[in-house]
Structure formats: C-alpha cells, structure tokens
Amino acid sequence: MGWMAWNWHTAVFFVAIVLLLTVMTLLAVYRPETPRKGILRFPTTRGDRLFVSLIGSAFIYIFWIRFTGGSMMWPAAILSVVYCVAMFRFA
C-alpha cells in the first residue's frame, strides 16, 4: 500500500468517522428519535443529517482545494464544522 498516502492525518480521519458512527448508533439505541422536517424540506433523522454533513464537508474540501490550491486547509475545516453544526441544528 505504498501508493496510498497513509499518515497520522488519515488515521485521525478514519478514527473520527468510526467514533461518529459509534456515537450515532448508541444515540439511536438509547435515545430513539422521530424524523423531523427542517430547511431540507423532507424528514431527516440524525443519521441522515450526519450523512449529508459528511458529503457536504467533502464538497467543501474539494472546492477549497480547487480554488485555493490546498495551501492552507484550516479555513476549510472551520467551514466544514460550521456547515455540520448548521445541518444538525436547522435540518
């Protein structure tokens, strides 16, 4: 797997995804929720909002790299966190 860019950043990313999925599973078991309608105009659950947040964050990073050359990634990370918080709050 020498062709892949495996480093500690990649490991942190995948550990964070696993932790998010674990927390969402535990929340679904111990605190079930009913779907709610928000700005997306269709009923969503926590899992739906997490999926949309992850996909949206991926697009934020892709556009950030495209238009800035990927020089500094912290602003993209901040935008992604703000987007995720907005998705869970208003969607």
Backbone bond lengths (Angstrom), bond angles and torsions (degrees), N, CA, C in turn:
res aa  C-N    CA-C-N  psi(-1)  N-CA   C-N-CA  omega(-1)  CA-C   N-CA-C  phi
1 M - - - 1.458 - - 1.527 110.81 -
2 G 1.297 116.11 31.35 1.453 119.61 179.99 1.521 113.21 -68.17
3 W 1.339 117.62 -20.69 1.458 121.05 -179.15 1.523 112.08 -76.44
4 M 1.327 117.49 -13.67 1.464 120.44 -177.98 1.522 110.18 -93.37
5 A 1.298 116.54 148.80 1.469 121.83 -178.83 1.521 109.86 -89.01
6 W 1.319 116.95 67.53 1.454 120.79 178.81 1.518 108.71 -84.99
7 N 1.312 116.14 118.62 1.460 121.96 175.48 1.523 107.46 -146.15
8 W 1.317 117.04 -173.36 1.461 118.37 -176.17 1.525 111.43 -68.27
9 H 1.312 118.19 -26.32 1.467 120.63 177.41 1.533 110.45 -63.81
10 T 1.317 115.15 -42.97 1.456 120.30 178.84 1.522 110.97 -64.86
11 A 1.318 116.06 -41.58 1.469 120.30 179.11 1.523 110.85 -63.28
12 V 1.323 117.74 -42.39 1.470 121.21 178.64 1.523 110.11 -62.66
13 F 1.319 116.98 -40.82 1.459 120.92 178.90 1.526 111.08 -59.68
14 F 1.322 117.14 -50.00 1.462 119.73 -177.62 1.525 112.38 -70.09
15 V 1.314 117.73 -34.14 1.470 120.24 175.05 1.526 109.83 -64.78
16 A 1.324 117.08 -40.61 1.470 120.34 178.54 1.531 110.87 -63.33
17 I 1.324 117.78 -40.92 1.464 121.01 178.21 1.532 110.25 -63.47
18 V 1.321 116.94 -44.20 1.464 120.32 179.07 1.529 110.64 -63.07
19 L 1.319 117.75 -42.22 1.470 120.95 177.91 1.530 111.16 -63.79
20 L 1.329 117.06 -41.78 1.467 120.33 177.33 1.524 111.18 -60.43
21 L 1.315 116.59 -45.60 1.467 119.83 179.64 1.526 111.62 -65.17
22 T 1.323 116.88 -37.10 1.463 120.43 177.82 1.522 110.99 -65.22
23 V 1.323 116.87 -46.14 1.467 120.70 179.12 1.522 110.27 -62.79
24 M 1.330 117.40 -42.71 1.462 120.13 179.98 1.530 111.24 -64.59
25 T 1.322 117.52 -36.93 1.459 120.80 177.53 1.522 110.77 -65.97
26 L 1.322 116.28 -45.61 1.466 119.86 178.86 1.525 111.41 -63.27
27 L 1.319 117.49 -40.03 1.464 120.48 176.48 1.525 111.45 -62.78
28 A 1.324 116.39 -40.47 1.464 119.96 179.93 1.521 111.57 -65.80
29 V 1.333 117.00 -33.86 1.462 120.63 -179.52 1.524 111.15 -76.67
30 Y 1.327 116.57 -47.36 1.459 120.33 -173.10 1.524 114.67 -91.45
31 R 1.316 118.10 -22.38 1.463 121.51 178.31 1.524 109.62 -138.43
32 P 1.341 116.38 73.08 1.472 118.36 -179.18 1.531 110.75 -61.36
33 E 1.297 116.12 149.37 1.461 119.91 179.87 1.514 110.23 -128.04
34 T 1.303 114.75 157.36 1.456 119.95 173.86 1.525 107.58 -95.68
35 P 1.307 117.66 146.45 1.466 119.64 178.87 1.526 110.97 -59.66
36 R 1.322 116.09 146.79 1.465 120.82 178.30 1.521 109.70 -130.84
37 K 1.326 114.62 154.32 1.463 120.58 178.66 1.516 108.71 -97.93
38 G 1.312 115.78 137.78 1.457 121.65 177.73 1.513 109.43 -135.09
39 I 1.324 115.87 -142.96 1.463 119.69 -178.22 1.527 112.57 -70.84
40 L 1.322 117.50 -15.14 1.466 119.82 177.66 1.525 112.08 -77.68
41 R 1.325 117.54 -14.08 1.467 124.72 175.41 1.522 114.47 69.25
42 F 1.317 117.52 15.91 1.458 120.56 171.42 1.519 107.81 -141.45
43 P 1.324 117.44 153.02 1.468 120.06 -176.56 1.533 111.97 -63.17
44 T 1.319 116.20 131.49 1.460 121.27 178.64 1.526 110.10 -130.83
45 T 1.316 115.04 150.00 1.460 121.71 173.76 1.530 108.01 -106.56
46 R 1.329 116.42 178.34 1.465 119.82 178.13 1.523 111.18 -57.63
47 G 1.320 116.35 -42.83 1.464 120.70 -179.63 1.520 112.33 -62.58
48 D 1.317 116.53 -40.51 1.465 120.73 176.85 1.519 110.49 -61.69
49 R 1.326 116.10 -45.50 1.465 120.23 -179.38 1.525 111.61 -65.88
50 L 1.339 117.16 -35.55 1.463 120.26 176.01 1.523 110.04 -64.31
51 F 1.325 117.38 -45.54 1.463 121.23 179.74 1.526 111.08 -60.54
52 V 1.336 117.10 -47.55 1.464 120.64 179.63 1.527 110.14 -63.64
53 S 1.322 117.44 -36.83 1.465 120.76 178.03 1.525 111.47 -65.19
54 L 1.317 117.53 -42.68 1.465 120.46 179.53 1.526 111.70 -66.67
55 I 1.329 116.76 -42.40 1.465 119.89 178.33 1.526 110.34 -65.07
56 G 1.336 116.80 -44.61 1.462 120.42 178.69 1.514 112.03 -62.43
57 S 1.323 117.04 -39.44 1.466 120.48 178.06 1.522 110.96 -65.12
58 A 1.314 116.97 -38.20 1.468 119.79 176.82 1.525 110.64 -60.94
59 F 1.333 116.58 -42.73 1.461 119.50 178.11 1.524 111.90 -66.95
60 I 1.321 117.46 -36.83 1.466 120.09 176.57 1.529 109.76 -59.51
61 Y 1.329 116.73 -46.20 1.466 120.38 178.86 1.529 111.91 -64.67
62 I 1.323 117.35 -41.69 1.468 120.35 -179.96 1.525 110.31 -62.07
63 F 1.343 116.82 -46.84 1.462 119.27 179.20 1.522 111.59 -67.02
64 W 1.317 117.43 -35.46 1.458 120.41 179.03 1.533 110.20 -63.42
65 I 1.325 115.64 -46.05 1.465 119.28 179.05 1.523 110.57 -64.56
66 R 1.326 116.29 -39.63 1.469 119.94 -179.34 1.514 112.34 -63.13
67 F 1.328 117.43 -44.89 1.459 119.92 -172.60 1.523 114.56 -92.70
68 T 1.331 117.87 -16.11 1.468 118.92 178.74 1.518 112.33 -116.26
69 G 1.301 118.35 -7.01 1.446 120.86 -178.67 1.523 113.19 82.46
70 G 1.322 117.48 2.91 1.456 120.91 177.63 1.508 114.19 73.71
71 S 1.329 116.53 23.70 1.464 118.68 -176.68 1.528 112.27 -66.94
72 M 1.306 116.99 -49.10 1.463 120.98 -178.97 1.524 107.67 -128.26
73 M 1.332 116.99 120.04 1.454 120.74 -173.12 1.523 113.72 -96.69
74 W 1.325 118.71 -9.32 1.467 119.95 -178.28 1.526 113.29 -60.26
75 P 1.330 119.70 -41.91 1.468 118.05 177.20 1.531 112.83 -60.19
76 A 1.324 117.09 -37.08 1.468 119.93 177.50 1.525 110.37 -65.49
77 A 1.321 116.72 -38.02 1.466 120.35 177.90 1.526 110.47 -64.33
78 I 1.312 116.92 -42.77 1.469 120.81 179.16 1.523 110.26 -64.24
79 L 1.339 117.16 -44.03 1.463 120.67 177.11 1.529 111.09 -60.60
80 S 1.310 117.25 -39.72 1.461 121.01 179.64 1.520 111.82 -65.58
81 V 1.313 117.23 -41.61 1.466 120.56 178.71 1.524 110.16 -65.27
82 V 1.327 117.14 -43.22 1.467 120.67 178.32 1.529 109.71 -62.10
83 Y 1.325 117.17 -41.85 1.463 121.67 177.92 1.525 111.14 -61.81
84 C 1.325 116.18 -44.63 1.479 120.22 -179.80 1.532 111.39 -63.97
85 V 1.307 116.41 -43.07 1.475 119.80 178.39 1.533 109.78 -62.41
86 A 1.320 116.89 -42.35 1.471 120.30 178.42 1.524 111.31 -63.86
87 M 1.320 117.53 -39.14 1.463 120.22 179.64 1.534 110.52 -64.74
88 F 1.307 117.37 -42.30 1.464 119.05 -179.01 1.528 111.87 -75.07
89 R 1.306 117.24 -26.21 1.465 120.21 -178.70 1.522 112.66 -83.44
90 F 1.332 116.59 -43.73 1.463 120.06 -170.43 1.527 114.95 -110.47
91 A 1.314 118.74 -12.33 1.468 119.00 -177.18 1.509 111.62 -93.40
